[in-house]
Amino acid sequence: MRFSPAGVVINAEMEILQFRGSTGAYLEPPVGKATLNLLKMAREGLMLPLRAAIQKAKKDDLTIRKEDVRVQL
C-alpha cells in the first residue's frame, strides 16, 4: 500500500478547492471571517516559504520541494 503526504488542491487565486489527508499540522482556520485562502490558513512560519514555492512552481512549471521549514503549532 502506498501513502501520499497531506496536501491541498488550489486554484490560481490560491483558494483551496480540495483537502487531501490531514492538513491540521500546516493549516488552520484564521480568526474572523471564514476563508479558504491557502496563505491566510497557513500556520505561522509557513506562509512566506509556501508563497515563494508556489510562485516558483508556477513560473518555472516545476514541482518544488522545500525542506527544513519550521511551522509553529
PDB file of N, CA, C and O in Angstrom:
ATOM      1  N   MET A   1       0.848  -1.175   0.000  1.00  0.00           N
ATOM      2  CA  MET A   1       0.000   0.000   0.000  1.00  0.00           C
ATOM      3  C   MET A   1       0.896   1.240   0.000  1.00  0.00           C
ATOM      4  O   MET A   1       1.915   1.274   0.689  1.00  0.00           O
ATOM      5  N   ARG A   2       0.516   2.247  -0.766  1.00  0.00           N
ATOM      6  CA  ARG A   2       1.300   3.485  -0.842  1.00  0.00           C
ATOM      7  C   ARG A   2       0.531   4.616  -0.176  1.00  0.00           C
ATOM      8  O   ARG A   2      -0.697   4.677  -0.233  1.00  0.00           O
ATOM      9  N   PHE A   3       1.276   5.500   0.450  1.00  0.00           N
ATOM     10  CA  PHE A   3       0.689   6.646   1.119  1.00  0.00           C
ATOM     11  C   PHE A   3       1.247   7.918   0.506  1.00  0.00           C
ATOM     12  O   PHE A   3       2.396   7.947   0.065  1.00  0.00           O
ATOM     13  N   SER A   4       0.452   8.950   0.477  1.00  0.00           N
ATOM     14  CA  SER A   4       0.947  10.237  -0.003  1.00  0.00           C
ATOM     15  C   SER A   4       0.831  11.252   1.127  1.00  0.00           C
ATOM     16  O   SER A   4      -0.002  11.095   2.019  1.00  0.00           O
ATOM     17  N   PRO A   5       1.660  12.288   1.095  1.00  0.00           N
ATOM     18  CA  PRO A   5       1.609  13.295   2.163  1.00  0.00           C
ATOM     19  C   PRO A   5       0.329  14.123   2.078  1.00  0.00           C
ATOM     20  O   PRO A   5      -0.334  14.175   1.043  1.00  0.00           O
ATOM     21  N   ALA A   6       0.007  14.759   3.181  1.00  0.00           N
ATOM     22  CA  ALA A   6      -1.152  15.659   3.220  1.00  0.00           C
ATOM     23  C   ALA A   6      -0.920  16.805   2.250  1.00  0.00           C
ATOM     24  O   ALA A   6       0.220  17.214   2.029  1.00  0.00           O
ATOM     25  N   GLY A   7      -1.991  17.324   1.674  1.00  0.00           N
ATOM     26  CA  GLY A   7      -1.855  18.435   0.743  1.00  0.00           C
ATOM     27  C   GLY A   7      -3.202  19.040   0.411  1.00  0.00           C
ATOM     28  O   GLY A   7      -4.237  18.610   0.920  1.00  0.00           O
ATOM     29  N   VAL A   8      -3.173  20.032  -0.440  1.00  0.00           N
ATOM     30  CA  VAL A   8      -4.392  20.676  -0.910  1.00  0.00           C
ATOM     31  C   VAL A   8      -4.281  20.913  -2.409  1.00  0.00           C
ATOM     32  O   VAL A   8      -3.183  20.986  -2.962  1.00  0.00           O
ATOM     33  N   VAL A   9      -5.428  21.032  -3.052  1.00  0.00           N
ATOM     34  CA  VAL A   9      -5.507  21.458  -4.447  1.00  0.00           C
ATOM     35  C   VAL A   9      -6.016  22.893  -4.410  1.00  0.00           C
ATOM     36  O   VAL A   9      -7.024  23.181  -3.765  1.00  0.00           O
ATOM     37  N   ILE A  10      -5.317  23.796  -5.105  1.00  0.00           N
ATOM     38  CA  ILE A  10      -5.704  25.208  -5.096  1.00  0.00           C
ATOM     39  C   ILE A  10      -5.949  25.692  -6.519  1.00  0.00           C
ATOM     40  O   ILE A  10      -5.521  25.062  -7.486  1.00  0.00           O
ATOM     41  N   ASN A  11      -6.646  26.823  -6.631  1.00  0.00           N
ATOM     42  CA  ASN A  11      -6.840  27.462  -7.932  1.00  0.00           C
ATOM     43  C   ASN A  11      -5.838  28.598  -8.100  1.00  0.00           C
ATOM     44  O   ASN A  11      -4.969  28.787  -7.247  1.00  0.00           O
ATOM     45  N   ALA A  12      -5.947  29.349  -9.177  1.00  0.00           N
ATOM     46  CA  ALA A  12      -4.997  30.430  -9.476  1.00  0.00           C
ATOM     47  C   ALA A  12      -5.013  31.544  -8.429  1.00  0.00           C
ATOM     48  O   ALA A  12      -4.029  32.269  -8.284  1.00  0.00           O
ATOM     49  N   GLU A  13      -6.114  31.684  -7.703  1.00  0.00           N
ATOM     50  CA  GLU A  13      -6.218  32.719  -6.658  1.00  0.00           C
ATOM     51  C   GLU A  13      -5.803  32.190  -5.289  1.00  0.00           C
ATOM     52  O   GLU A  13      -6.011  32.856  -4.275  1.00  0.00           O
ATOM     53  N   MET A  14      -5.218  31.000  -5.257  1.00  0.00           N
ATOM     54  CA  MET A  14      -4.760  30.335  -4.028  1.00  0.00           C
ATOM     55  C   MET A  14      -5.902  29.986  -3.084  1.00  0.00           C
ATOM     56  O   MET A  14      -5.703  29.905  -1.871  1.00  0.00           O
ATOM     57  N   GLU A  15      -7.089  29.782  -3.630  1.00  0.00           N
ATOM     58  CA  GLU A  15      -8.221  29.307  -2.840  1.00  0.00           C
ATOM     59  C   GLU A  15      -8.182  27.783  -2.840  1.00  0.00           C
ATOM     60  O   GLU A  15      -7.984  27.159  -3.883  1.00  0.00           O
ATOM     61  N   ILE A  16      -8.372  27.193  -1.672  1.00  0.00           N
ATOM     62  CA  ILE A  16      -8.343  25.736  -1.549  1.00  0.00           C
ATOM     63  C   ILE A  16      -9.608  25.153  -2.155  1.00  0.00           C
ATOM     64  O   ILE A  16     -10.719  25.547  -1.800  1.00  0.00           O
ATOM     65  N   LEU A  17      -9.427  24.203  -3.079  1.00  0.00           N
ATOM     66  CA  LEU A  17     -10.539  23.516  -3.717  1.00  0.00           C
ATOM     67  C   LEU A  17     -10.773  22.137  -3.106  1.00  0.00           C
ATOM     68  O   LEU A  17     -11.898  21.637  -3.085  1.00  0.00           O
ATOM     69  N   GLN A  18      -9.683  21.525  -2.605  1.00  0.00           N
ATOM     70  CA  GLN A  18      -9.797  20.180  -2.059  1.00  0.00           C
ATOM     71  C   GLN A  18      -8.683  19.929  -1.047  1.00  0.00           C
ATOM     72  O   GLN A  18      -7.530  20.301  -1.263  1.00  0.00           O
ATOM     73  N   PHE A  19      -9.052  19.295   0.054  1.00  0.00           N
ATOM     74  CA  PHE A  19      -8.068  18.862   1.054  1.00  0.00           C
ATOM     75  C   PHE A  19      -7.755  17.394   0.803  1.00  0.00           C
ATOM     76  O   PHE A  19      -8.649  16.609   0.488  1.00  0.00           O
ATOM     77  N   ARG A  20      -6.485  17.022   0.941  1.00  0.00           N
ATOM     78  CA  ARG A  20      -6.073  15.626   0.790  1.00  0.00           C
ATOM     79  C   ARG A  20      -5.270  15.229   2.011  1.00  0.00           C
ATOM     80  O   ARG A  20      -4.157  15.710   2.221  1.00  0.00           O
ATOM     81  N   GLY A  21      -5.835  14.362   2.802  1.00  0.00           N
ATOM     82  CA  GLY A  21      -5.177  13.932   4.029  1.00  0.00           C
ATOM     83  C   GLY A  21      -5.384  14.941   5.146  1.00  0.00           C
ATOM     84  O   GLY A  21      -6.152  15.894   5.017  1.00  0.00           O
ATOM     85  N   SER A  22      -4.687  14.711   6.232  1.00  0.00           N
ATOM     86  CA  SER A  22      -4.799  15.561   7.415  1.00  0.00           C
ATOM     87  C   SER A  22      -3.836  16.742   7.297  1.00  0.00           C
ATOM     88  O   SER A  22      -2.620  16.560   7.371  1.00  0.00           O
ATOM     89  N   THR A  23      -4.361  17.927   7.117  1.00  0.00           N
ATOM     90  CA  THR A  23      -3.542  19.121   6.910  1.00  0.00           C
ATOM     91  C   THR A  23      -3.436  19.992   8.161  1.00  0.00           C
ATOM     92  O   THR A  23      -2.865  21.080   8.100  1.00  0.00           O
ATOM     93  N   GLY A  24      -3.966  19.542   9.279  1.00  0.00           N
ATOM     94  CA  GLY A  24      -4.005  20.338  10.501  1.00  0.00           C
ATOM     95  C   GLY A  24      -2.652  20.797  11.021  1.00  0.00           C
ATOM     96  O   GLY A  24      -2.570  21.818  11.703  1.00  0.00           O
ATOM     97  N   ALA A  25      -1.593  20.064  10.712  1.00  0.00           N
ATOM     98  CA  ALA A  25      -0.254  20.470  11.168  1.00  0.00           C
ATOM     99  C   ALA A  25       0.258  21.674  10.385  1.00  0.00           C
ATOM    100  O   ALA A  25       1.201  22.340  10.812  1.00  0.00           O
ATOM    101  N   TYR A  26      -0.360  21.953   9.245  1.00  0.00           N
ATOM    102  CA  TYR A  26       0.113  23.018   8.351  1.00  0.00           C
ATOM    103  C   TYR A  26      -0.888  24.156   8.160  1.00  0.00           C
ATOM    104  O   TYR A  26      -0.498  25.298   7.913  1.00  0.00           O
ATOM    105  N   LEU A  27      -2.164  23.843   8.273  1.00  0.00           N
ATOM    106  CA  LEU A  27      -3.217  24.832   8.014  1.00  0.00           C
ATOM    107  C   LEU A  27      -4.182  24.891   9.179  1.00  0.00           C
ATOM    108  O   LEU A  27      -4.446  23.882   9.834  1.00  0.00           O
ATOM    109  N   GLU A  28      -4.708  26.081   9.434  1.00  0.00           N
ATOM    110  CA  GLU A  28      -5.751  26.241  10.440  1.00  0.00           C
ATOM    111  C   GLU A  28      -6.638  27.410  10.030  1.00  0.00           C
ATOM    112  O   GLU A  28      -6.155  28.365   9.421  1.00  0.00           O
ATOM    113  N   PRO A  29      -7.925  27.349  10.354  1.00  0.00           N
ATOM    114  CA  PRO A  29      -8.804  28.467  10.010  1.00  0.00           C
ATOM    115  C   PRO A  29      -8.368  29.726  10.753  1.00  0.00           C
ATOM    116  O   PRO A  29      -8.088  29.665  11.950  1.00  0.00           O
ATOM    117  N   PRO A  30      -8.304  30.861  10.070  1.00  0.00           N
ATOM    118  CA  PRO A  30      -7.925  32.098  10.759  1.00  0.00           C
ATOM    119  C   PRO A  30      -9.065  32.618  11.615  1.00  0.00           C
ATOM    120  O   PRO A  30     -10.222  32.249  11.414  1.00  0.00           O
ATOM    121  N   VAL A  31      -8.739  33.464  12.558  1.00  0.00           N
ATOM    122  CA  VAL A  31      -9.746  34.112  13.388  1.00  0.00           C
ATOM    123  C   VAL A  31     -10.486  35.137  12.520  1.00  0.00           C
ATOM    124  O   VAL A  31      -9.871  35.816  11.698  1.00  0.00           O
ATOM    125  N   GLY A  32     -11.781  35.244  12.700  1.00  0.00           N
ATOM    126  CA  GLY A  32     -12.557  36.222  11.938  1.00  0.00           C
ATOM    127  C   GLY A  32     -13.337  35.577  10.817  1.00  0.00           C
ATOM    128  O   GLY A  32     -13.798  34.441  10.931  1.00  0.00           O
ATOM    129  N   LYS A  33     -13.476  36.308   9.744  1.00  0.00           N
ATOM    130  CA  LYS A  33     -14.270  35.859   8.601  1.00  0.00           C
ATOM    131  C   LYS A  33     -13.702  34.559   8.017  1.00  0.00           C
ATOM    132  O   LYS A  33     -12.494  34.434   7.818  1.00  0.00           O
ATOM    133  N   ALA A  34     -14.577  33.610   7.749  1.00  0.00           N
ATOM    134  CA  ALA A  34     -14.157  32.325   7.188  1.00  0.00           C
ATOM    135  C   ALA A  34     -13.544  32.515   5.805  1.00  0.00           C
ATOM    136  O   ALA A  34     -14.010  33.334   5.013  1.00  0.00           O
ATOM    137  N   THR A  35     -12.491  31.745   5.526  1.00  0.00           N
ATOM    138  CA  THR A  35     -11.812  31.826   4.241  1.00  0.00           C
ATOM    139  C   THR A  35     -11.191  30.478   3.904  1.00  0.00           C
ATOM    140  O   THR A  35     -10.857  29.699   4.797  1.00  0.00           O
ATOM    141  N   LEU A  36     -11.041  30.209   2.630  1.00  0.00           N
ATOM    142  CA  LEU A  36     -10.307  29.039   2.169  1.00  0.00           C
ATOM    143  C   LEU A  36      -9.032  29.466   1.432  1.00  0.00           C
ATOM    144  O   LEU A  36      -8.464  28.691   0.662  1.00  0.00           O
ATOM    145  N   ASN A  37      -8.589  30.706   1.676  1.00  0.00           N
ATOM    146  CA  ASN A  37      -7.356  31.191   1.067  1.00  0.00           C
ATOM    147  C   ASN A  37      -6.181  30.473   1.725  1.00  0.00           C
ATOM    148  O   ASN A  37      -5.998  30.538   2.940  1.00  0.00           O
ATOM    149  N   LEU A  38      -5.395  29.793   0.909  1.00  0.00           N
ATOM    150  CA  LEU A  38      -4.288  28.987   1.416  1.00  0.00           C
ATOM    151  C   LEU A  38      -3.338  29.785   2.292  1.00  0.00           C
ATOM    152  O   LEU A  38      -2.970  29.330   3.375  1.00  0.00           O
ATOM    153  N   LEU A  39      -2.934  30.962   1.845  1.00  0.00           N
ATOM    154  CA  LEU A  39      -1.954  31.744   2.595  1.00  0.00           C
ATOM    155  C   LEU A  39      -2.517  32.275   3.909  1.00  0.00           C
ATOM    156  O   LEU A  39      -1.781  32.426   4.884  1.00  0.00           O
ATOM    157  N   LYS A  40      -3.808  32.557   3.941  1.00  0.00           N
ATOM    158  CA  LYS A  40      -4.426  33.019   5.191  1.00  0.00           C
ATOM    159  C   LYS A  40      -4.587  31.875   6.184  1.00  0.00           C
ATOM    160  O   LYS A  40      -4.669  32.111   7.390  1.00  0.00           O
ATOM    161  N   MET A  41      -4.633  30.642   5.693  1.00  0.00           N
ATOM    162  CA  MET A  41      -4.796  29.479   6.563  1.00  0.00           C
ATOM    163  C   MET A  41      -3.458  28.875   6.990  1.00  0.00           C
ATOM    164  O   MET A  41      -3.425  28.050   7.903  1.00  0.00           O
ATOM    165  N   ALA A  42      -2.367  29.263   6.355  1.00  0.00           N
ATOM    166  CA  ALA A  42      -1.053  28.686   6.660  1.00  0.00           C
ATOM    167  C   ALA A  42      -0.636  29.026   8.088  1.00  0.00           C
ATOM    168  O   ALA A  42      -0.767  30.165   8.538  1.00  0.00           O
ATOM    169  N   ARG A  43      -0.142  28.035   8.774  1.00  0.00           N
ATOM    170  CA  ARG A  43       0.341  28.261  10.146  1.00  0.00           C
ATOM    171  C   ARG A  43       1.565  29.164  10.129  1.00  0.00           C
ATOM    172  O   ARG A  43       2.244  29.306   9.111  1.00  0.00           O
ATOM    173  N   GLU A  44       1.831  29.774  11.289  1.00  0.00           N
ATOM    174  CA  GLU A  44       2.951  30.705  11.418  1.00  0.00           C
ATOM    175  C   GLU A  44       4.263  30.040  11.012  1.00  0.00           C
ATOM    176  O   GLU A  44       4.565  28.931  11.454  1.00  0.00           O
ATOM    177  N   GLY A  45       5.026  30.708  10.186  1.00  0.00           N
ATOM    178  CA  GLY A  45       6.293  30.191   9.708  1.00  0.00           C
ATOM    179  C   GLY A  45       6.202  29.523   8.344  1.00  0.00           C
ATOM    180  O   GLY A  45       7.226  29.240   7.722  1.00  0.00           O
ATOM    181  N   LEU A  46       4.988  29.271   7.878  1.00  0.00           N
ATOM    182  CA  LEU A  46       4.799  28.565   6.616  1.00  0.00           C
ATOM    183  C   LEU A  46       4.401  29.476   5.460  1.00  0.00           C
ATOM    184  O   LEU A  46       4.665  29.151   4.303  1.00  0.00           O
ATOM    185  N   MET A  47       3.777  30.598   5.751  1.00  0.00           N
ATOM    186  CA  MET A  47       3.212  31.437   4.702  1.00  0.00           C
ATOM    187  C   MET A  47       4.249  31.929   3.691  1.00  0.00           C
ATOM    188  O   MET A  47       4.035  31.779   2.489  1.00  0.00           O
ATOM    189  N   LEU A  48       5.349  32.501   4.132  1.00  0.00           N
ATOM    190  CA  LEU A  48       6.347  33.035   3.206  1.00  0.00           C
ATOM    191  C   LEU A  48       7.020  31.958   2.352  1.00  0.00           C
ATOM    192  O   LEU A  48       7.096  32.122   1.135  1.00  0.00           O
ATOM    193  N   PRO A  49       7.514  30.856   2.945  1.00  0.00           N
ATOM    194  CA  PRO A  49       8.107  29.818   2.100  1.00  0.00           C
ATOM    195  C   PRO A  49       7.081  29.171   1.161  1.00  0.00           C
ATOM    196  O   PRO A  49       7.416  28.779   0.043  1.00  0.00           O
ATOM    197  N   LEU A  50       5.851  29.065   1.617  1.00  0.00           N
ATOM    198  CA  LEU A  50       4.789  28.491   0.790  1.00  0.00           C
ATOM    199  C   LEU A  50       4.499  29.374  -0.417  1.00  0.00           C
ATOM    200  O   LEU A  50       4.401  28.885  -1.543  1.00  0.00           O
ATOM    201  N   ARG A  51       4.364  30.666  -0.180  1.00  0.00           N
ATOM    202  CA  ARG A  51       4.110  31.603  -1.278  1.00  0.00           C
ATOM    203  C   ARG A  51       5.269  31.584  -2.285  1.00  0.00           C
ATOM    204  O   ARG A  51       5.034  31.573  -3.494  1.00  0.00           O
ATOM    205  N   ALA A  52       6.499  31.581  -1.804  1.00  0.00           N
ATOM    206  CA  ALA A  52       7.667  31.551  -2.689  1.00  0.00           C
ATOM    207  C   ALA A  52       7.696  30.264  -3.519  1.00  0.00           C
ATOM    208  O   ALA A  52       7.994  30.300  -4.713  1.00  0.00           O
ATOM    209  N   ALA A  53       7.389  29.140  -2.891  1.00  0.00           N
ATOM    210  CA  ALA A  53       7.401  27.860  -3.598  1.00  0.00           C
ATOM    211  C   ALA A  53       6.323  27.814  -4.677  1.00  0.00           C
ATOM    212  O   ALA A  53       6.568  27.319  -5.778  1.00  0.00           O
ATOM    213  N   ILE A  54       5.146  28.319  -4.373  1.00  0.00           N
ATOM    214  CA  ILE A  54       4.057  28.323  -5.355  1.00  0.00           C
ATOM    215  C   ILE A  54       4.401  29.234  -6.525  1.00  0.00           C
ATOM    216  O   ILE A  54       4.184  28.871  -7.681  1.00  0.00           O
ATOM    217  N   GLN A  55       4.936  30.413  -6.232  1.00  0.00           N
ATOM    218  CA  GLN A  55       5.314  31.336  -7.309  1.00  0.00           C
ATOM    219  C   GLN A  55       6.388  30.715  -8.210  1.00  0.00           C
ATOM    220  O   GLN A  55       6.317  30.844  -9.432  1.00  0.00           O
ATOM    221  N   LYS A  56       7.377  30.045  -7.618  1.00  0.00           N
ATOM    222  CA  LYS A  56       8.441  29.419  -8.407  1.00  0.00           C
ATOM    223  C   LYS A  56       7.891  28.265  -9.234  1.00  0.00           C
ATOM    224  O   LYS A  56       8.272  28.093 -10.392  1.00  0.00           O
ATOM    225  N   ALA A  57       7.001  27.476  -8.649  1.00  0.00           N
ATOM    226  CA  ALA A  57       6.402  26.356  -9.374  1.00  0.00           C
ATOM    227  C   ALA A  57       5.608  26.853 -10.580  1.00  0.00           C
ATOM    228  O   ALA A  57       5.671  26.262 -11.658  1.00  0.00           O
ATOM    229  N   LYS A  58       4.865  27.935 -10.393  1.00  0.00           N
ATOM    230  CA  LYS A  58       4.087  28.496 -11.499  1.00  0.00           C
ATOM    231  C   LYS A  58       5.001  29.090 -12.569  1.00  0.00           C
ATOM    232  O   LYS A  58       4.773  28.883 -13.761  1.00  0.00           O
ATOM    233  N   LYS A  59       6.026  29.821 -12.157  1.00  0.00           N
ATOM    234  CA  LYS A  59       6.929  30.497 -13.091  1.00  0.00           C
ATOM    235  C   LYS A  59       7.731  29.501 -13.921  1.00  0.00           C
ATOM    236  O   LYS A  59       7.857  29.648 -15.137  1.00  0.00           O
ATOM    237  N   ASP A  60       8.274  28.484 -13.246  1.00  0.00           N
ATOM    238  CA  ASP A  60       9.168  27.536 -13.902  1.00  0.00           C
ATOM    239  C   ASP A  60       8.467  26.256 -14.362  1.00  0.00           C
ATOM    240  O   ASP A  60       9.086  25.404 -15.000  1.00  0.00           O
ATOM    241  N   ASP A  61       7.169  26.119 -14.039  1.00  0.00           N
ATOM    242  CA  ASP A  61       6.391  24.929 -14.385  1.00  0.00           C
ATOM    243  C   ASP A  61       7.082  23.660 -13.883  1.00  0.00           C
ATOM    244  O   ASP A  61       7.269  22.695 -14.623  1.00  0.00           O
ATOM    245  N   LEU A  62       7.459  23.695 -12.591  1.00  0.00           N
ATOM    246  CA  LEU A  62       8.168  22.587 -11.963  1.00  0.00           C
ATOM    247  C   LEU A  62       7.518  22.215 -10.638  1.00  0.00           C
ATOM    248  O   LEU A  62       6.773  23.002 -10.055  1.00  0.00           O
ATOM    249  N   THR A  63       7.809  21.014 -10.175  1.00  0.00           N
ATOM    250  CA  THR A  63       7.451  20.615  -8.829  1.00  0.00           C
ATOM    251  C   THR A  63       8.520  21.175  -7.900  1.00  0.00           C
ATOM    252  O   THR A  63       9.714  21.008  -8.150  1.00  0.00           O
ATOM    253  N   ILE A  64       8.094  21.841  -6.829  1.00  0.00           N
ATOM    254  CA  ILE A  64       9.029  22.460  -5.885  1.00  0.00           C
ATOM    255  C   ILE A  64       8.905  21.766  -4.531  1.00  0.00           C
ATOM    256  O   ILE A  64       7.803  21.460  -4.077  1.00  0.00           O
ATOM    257  N   ARG A  65      10.028  21.527  -3.907  1.00  0.00           N
ATOM    258  CA  ARG A  65      10.056  20.922  -2.573  1.00  0.00           C
ATOM    259  C   ARG A  65      10.890  21.804  -1.662  1.00  0.00           C
ATOM    260  O   ARG A  65      12.025  22.145  -1.996  1.00  0.00           O
ATOM    261  N   LYS A  66      10.342  22.173  -0.520  1.00  0.00           N
ATOM    262  CA  LYS A  66      11.059  22.964   0.476  1.00  0.00           C
ATOM    263  C   LYS A  66      11.277  22.089   1.705  1.00  0.00           C
ATOM    264  O   LYS A  66      10.345  21.449   2.192  1.00  0.00           O
ATOM    265  N   GLU A  67      12.487  22.065   2.192  1.00  0.00           N
ATOM    266  CA  GLU A  67      12.792  21.282   3.391  1.00  0.00           C
ATOM    267  C   GLU A  67      13.251  22.209   4.510  1.00  0.00           C
ATOM    268  O   GLU A  67      13.654  23.346   4.266  1.00  0.00           O
ATOM    269  N   ASP A  68      13.186  21.713   5.725  1.00  0.00           N
ATOM    270  CA  ASP A  68      13.618  22.433   6.920  1.00  0.00           C
ATOM    271  C   ASP A  68      12.846  23.721   7.157  1.00  0.00           C
ATOM    272  O   ASP A  68      13.416  24.707   7.625  1.00  0.00           O
ATOM    273  N   VAL A  69      11.553  23.726   6.839  1.00  0.00           N
ATOM    274  CA  VAL A  69      10.689  24.873   7.129  1.00  0.00           C
ATOM    275  C   VAL A  69      10.088  24.637   8.500  1.00  0.00           C
ATOM    276  O   VAL A  69       9.476  23.597   8.748  1.00  0.00           O
ATOM    277  N   ARG A  70      10.260  25.590   9.379  1.00  0.00           N
ATOM    278  CA  ARG A  70       9.721  25.452  10.740  1.00  0.00           C
ATOM    279  C   ARG A  70       8.322  26.063  10.810  1.00  0.00           C
ATOM    280  O   ARG A  70       8.098  27.211  10.427  1.00  0.00           O
ATOM    281  N   VAL A  71       7.394  25.254  11.311  1.00  0.00           N
ATOM    282  CA  VAL A  71       5.999  25.658  11.433  1.00  0.00           C
ATOM    283  C   VAL A  71       5.648  25.677  12.907  1.00  0.00           C
ATOM    284  O   VAL A  71       5.908  24.710  13.622  1.00  0.00           O
ATOM    285  N   GLN A  72       5.054  26.781  13.370  1.00  0.00           N
ATOM    286  CA  GLN A  72       4.680  26.885  14.773  1.00  0.00           C
ATOM    287  C   GLN A  72       3.288  26.306  14.963  1.00  0.00           C
ATOM    288  O   GLN A  72       2.338  26.717  14.296  1.00  0.00           O
ATOM    289  N   LEU A  73       3.171  25.352  15.875  1.00  0.00           N
ATOM    290  CA  LEU A  73       1.877  24.717  16.156  1.00  0.00           C
ATOM    291  C   LEU A  73       1.174  25.376  17.305  1.00  0.00           C
ATOM    292  O   LEU A  73       0.074  24.966  17.673  1.00  0.00           O
TER     293      LEU A  73
END
